[in-house]
Amino acid sequence: MNVHIDPEKCKPCGICELACSFHHTKKFLPGHSSIRVVLGENGDIEFVMSSSCDGCKGEKMPLCVEFCPTQALNPCGLNHCLLRAVSGVLHLGSATRTK
């Protein structure tokens, strides 16, 4: 399943990273997450998805989507979506949030 990220709603809380790591390890270890959300000094949010993302295979929906408290992550089709990387790391770039 693909995931759409709305940077306007994201409050880089790290819950998506915790949920993702739980899927992979059954423990809350953000270092084992497939998604990284980084808030830059100028307010830009950088999203990085690694090739370890399997869309939470075996789950009803990706856990990052299910547990995002601001609904910044949503399941979607192919257009304007975060696509899982085939290999390496997929850098999703930065988006500046309006205040």
N, C-alpha and C positions, 0 to 999 in steps of 0.2 A: 504494500500500500504506500502511496506517495503522501507526502506531508507538505502543506502550504504554511509558510511562516509569515505572520503579519507583524513587522517590526514596530508598528505603532502601538500594538497591544503588549509587546514583550517588556517585561520588567526584570531583566536578567537575574531571576531568583535562583536558578539552578535546579528547580524541581524536575524539569525535563531530563537533565543529566542524571539525577538520582534515579528516576523511574527507568531510564534506559539501562543504567548499570545494574539495576535489580533484575531486569529481564535477562541480562547476560550472565550474572553471577549469583543471583538470589541474595545479594547483599547490596547495601547502599554505598557504592564506591565510585564516585564520579570520575575517577581516573580510568574506569573501565567502560565509560559511556561512549556511544557512537556519535553523539552530538555534543558540540561545544558551543556555548554562547558566551561571548566576551564583550564587555562594555568598555569601549575606548575612552580615553581622556576627554575627547570632544563630544561624547554622547552617542557616537556611532556604535551600533551593535554588529558584531561579526558572527555569522553562523558558519560552523564547520561541521561537515558530516563525513565520517570515515567509512571505509568500505565494510566495516564490521556490522553496519546496519542491515538487519534482515527484515525490517518492517514489523518487528515483533511477531515473527512467525509463530503460529499457534495461539495467538491472542486475538480477541475480538477486534481490537484496534490497537495501533501503536500506543505503548504506555506513555510516551511523551505527550501525545495528544490527549489521552484520557485524563492525565493528572495536571495539565497546564491550568493554573488557577485563573489566568486572564484570557483563556481561549485564544492565545496567540498562535497556537498550532492547531491545524485542522486537516482532516483527511480530504483528499481531492483527486481530480483527474490529472492528466498530464500537463495542462497549461498552467504556467506560473506556479509551479510546484517545486519543492525540494525533491530531487530525484536521488535515490540511493546511488552512491558511487560504485562503479564496477570494480575499480581497483584504486589503491592509494587513498588520497583525501580529496573530497570535494569542497572547495572553498566557495562559500555562497556569497561572499562579498560583504559589504557593509551597507547599512541603511541608517540614515539619520532620522531619529524620532523628532517629531515636533513636540514642543513642550506645552 
